[in-house]
Amino acid sequence: MYKKLKNYLVFFSIICLVVSCNDESVTKTDSISQSQHPKLILTAQGVTAIRAQLGNIPIFDKTLETIKAEIDAEIEAGIDVPVPKDYSGGYTHVKHKRNWFVLQKAGLLYQILEDEKYAKYVKDMLMQYEELYKTLPLHPRTRSYARGKLFWQCLNDSNWLVYVSQAYDCIYNYLSDEERNKLENNLFKPFADHISIDSPQFYQRVHNHSTWGNAAVGMIGLVMDDQELIDRALYGIKDLKLDTKEKDDDGGFLNKDGKAGFLANIEEPFSPDGYYNEGPYYQRYAMYPFLIFAEGLHNVRPELKIFEYKDGVLLKSINALLNLSDADGDFFPLNDGQKGMSYYTSALVTAVDISYHFGTQDPGLLSIAKEQDRVLLDDSGLAVALGIKNGKAEPFNKKSINLSDGPNGEQGGVAILRHEDIELVFKYAAQGSSHGHYDKLSYSLYEKGEEILQDYGLSRFVNIEQKGGGNYLKENKTWAKQTIAHNTVTQNETSHFNGKYEIGSQHHSVLNYFSSENKNIQVASAKESNAYPGTEMLRTMAIIKDEDFEKPYMLDIMKVTSNKVNKYDFPYYFLGQVIQTNFDYKTPKTLTTLGDKNGYQHLFVEGTAKAFSDNSKLSWLNKGKFYTLTTLTNTNDELLFTRIGANDPEFNLRREAALMLRRKNAKNTLFVSAIEAHGSYSPITESAVNSNSSLKELKVVLDTETYTAIQITNLNGNAKLFITVNTEASKEAKHNLKINHKNYEWSGSYYFK
């Protein structure tokens, strides 16, 4: 009788879950029993709901089958837990990295499929790690500021524990008390102690490295119900006795002011808008530990209300990160960023699923999940799978957006202007921690996911052992971080803040105004006063849709005010083949470098010219599309064709070109440019369409402290006037200005007509 009643109650509970799941997802509970497993990411309640839905949720079922085939092949191949010896990309590094993924996935399969072979596989591998770990000294590779034991750096040890804690949670009840005690006392607790107490220079920081460490310690603490580890994860190491700041080789510092732990790593790097100060590449990397630990805290310690912390910034940050990607989903390479990293990466599958499940259930996220074509095998993945199945997906609409930087949103920011297929990324942010570049008021320009003017990104071949062990190359400091590597002004061949992190980290640019209400005229304007002592730069960038032009074009106004005479270099890093110029240039027989330091040593000079007109033009072709740069010049300006790659004997740098405008003996000056996207070329039909610029002339008609006015005339003689307000540029301000005996009146930050 009791057995029948028990079976009936279990059956009834499953039916209730199925009914609720068919409408939305797994009901989010307020608490989970501390003795119940799994409870961390995949929950016991979620397991019941998933099993009830299997075969009825296509994207989840497909993901499950793919992972099952993958792990079955791993089980067939056998377990390998090698003695660590390699840097990133080497065999032992790659194998231990592979193992952490395999362990996590095998644990999920055990719970969902109820097949003990997966639990046994996880147990057997963990026991081999227990046997190995207690014998390990520090990793033999000594490059890192914080060496791990399984890996050359504590960062990767932390990666391992974040994933393996999930596997341990999934097989927790499969293990005996003796087996759990053995793993916890000989593997997990010593592992957590090493990456935290033994490595404070790694752990006690505000940095993406430390976020991984905090999450690793906290997640294994949640599984084991170890309050000391949970507190250490949330708040940092207590009673840390250190007297001085200790710099690491990553450019960061060990915090001595109490700012450490997971909560500090949410509080400090994120702006209220969800922008992460290291940039989207590292935000993508950090989002996994941020969100997976947050999900664990939500499930096991709901009283912390972690998804509400700092006004819900973790969930806001996912929307910000998705908006920091181009039309193809590739993240803009702000600061240190590898091109090609996109929201198709596994970390963004996690971000999208968790955001949908724990956020507002934005239907736009479902469309991205459909593009990703996989979901997490847990409660949030089930929610997404049900949302897609029930036809709730809508397009994720990327709009023009201004994202503030700094913990209080008062340290500059990043503006993205979008219209039709054109995207402009304007960076006026703070330094960006140790991964920041010296590139105040820089920008990059895209058309439909293809770079028109590029940001170089980082100098690193990630996880390719032959290239510096897969780590950062020296050229990252000598080239990629330097100002001349970016589309902004370099003064006297010296990088912003003299290329010093200690100086740059104290300053940030300031927003003048941002306007995106009129989709046909979108403008961002910002000021930088500290990059060079005595010099102020004000840059105003606009995307303008004008019926006189085929596509939206970019207008760029850089106003430089200085207390002394300087030499200014203003590069345009274009991609593609030169088609035409309106100036004559000479090409040298022997290549020389542009300079000997601050990035100039990496630039060959391939062509030189003297500007001879008020407008200098360059047209180029890239991937079947034409582009034309028109820039204001005077007869004293030099035009230089440069190419990256000098003083690079190991070919670590990409051989890419730029046109550089050099202006000598100038004090206060104005750089004005326009870039048009126009026409197309088909190699199949061998036909060129609209291959010529539609812009006849750019002209400065007024430049004062308060206003700058640019006249834009097309080939048909139609002239438009763009006036930007340099001071007091609020949207409410009223302006009355006379130019060439004509009055202009308007309200707001700019005028265009």
LINNORGI-V147745 format. One line per field, one symbol per residue. burial: I if it has 24 or more other C-alpha atoms within 12 Angstrom, else O. A space follows every 10 residues. Layout:
burial=???
//
This chain:
burial=OOOOOOOOOO OOOIOOIIOO IIOIIIIIOO OIOOOIIIII IIIIIIIIII IIIIOOIIII IOIIOOIIOO IIOIIOOOII IIIIIIIIII OIIIIIIIII IIIIIIIIII IIIOOOIIII IIIIIIIIII OOIIOIOIIO IOIIIIIIII IIIIIIIIII IIIIIIIIII IIIIIOOOOI OOIIOIIIII IIIIIIIOII IIIIIIIIII IIIIIIIIII IIIIIOOOII IIIIIIIIOI OOOOOOOOOI IIIIIIOOII IIIIIIIIII IIIIIIIIII IIIIIIIIII IIIIIIIIII IIOOOIIOII OIIIIIIIII IIIIIIIIII IIIIIIIIII IIIIIOIIII IIIIIIIIIO IIIIIIIIII IIIIIIIIII IIIIIIIIIO OIIOOOOIII IIIIIIIOII IIIIIIIIII IIIIIIIIII IIIIIIIIII IIIIIIIOII IIIIIIIIII IIOOOOIIIO IIIOIIIIII IIIIIIIIII IIIIIIIIII IOOIIOIIII IIIIIIOOOI IIIIIIIIII IIOOIIIIII IIIIIIOIII IIIIIIIIII IIOOOIIIII IIIIIIOOOO IIIOOOOOOO OIIIOOIIII IIIIIIIIII IOIIIIIIII IIOIIIIIII IIIIOOIIII IIIIIIIIOO OIIIOIIIII IIIIOIOIII IIIIIIIIII OOOOOOOOOO IIIIIIIIII OOIOOOIIII IIIIOOOOOI IIIIIIIOIO OOOOIOIOOO OOOOOIOIII IIO
//
